[in-house]
Amino acid sequence: MSVHTEIKRVTTHILQEMKNRGEKISCLTAYDYSMARIVDAAGVDLILVGDSASNVMAGHETTLPITLDQMIYHATSVVKAVKRALVVVDIPFGSYQGNSTEALRSAIRIMKESGAHAVKMEGGSEIKESIVRVLSAGIPVMGHLGLTPQSIYKFGTYTVRAKEEEEAKKLMEDAKMLDEVGAFGVVLEKIPSDLTKKVSQSITIPTVGIGAGADADGQILVVHDMLGINKEFKPRFLRRYADLDGIMNEAISQYVKDVKSVDFPSEKESY
């Protein structure tokens, strides 16, 4: 007899408790119903519907082309599948920078139309007004500092950020600002490990690292990268946990052979 147990949803409050007691937070991306269901069932704490969907799902070179409507579509698909994880959605490029009214409108649309639990915004002091505006509407915000892919054309490269003292100082100030205004967490992307440690110890909210060393309060990877579906991307920080590209290729090649040789469908597989 199966006992029905209520799954306890991860909330921003629970993530804070995890940091306070030193328990690391596991995060992955997801962009569709089927993948999100698998990721959630495996026990991931936070699922990010990342604007990396622009690269992974749509084949764009950067995260810039993806629209708010497309992000809402992906977020809606993910939310339907998730029973436990906190679902955070990237507000895409051009939907919040420079205009706090537009930022609020975008965040409200994401929350209302997808049913997601929080939004993520890239940048520090330069988007403070937008962050505060979104927070004032009761929408949880996660920050994102370090390498901010939406600003790729400003940086001109995807190399490690905040190695210079001035940039490191600004990152620390931005992290403290995010903490003070009430963000519930911050992603630190591709920054030196010692800076990650300093930031994580200096602010009360959880930090989630990607290419930022082991001292962040949590870690995030793009699910297609860590499963080996996307083979082109090979940064130092990526650990491949499976070779799904190989497994899927083999399965599909076998299917093609079986169709050509009339091995599939068999008599058993026919009506």
Summary of the structure (lengths in Angstrom):
residues: 271
radius of gyration: 20.1
end to end distance: 34.7
largest distance: 70.7
contacts: 880
relative contact order: 0.11
helix: 44%
strand: 14%
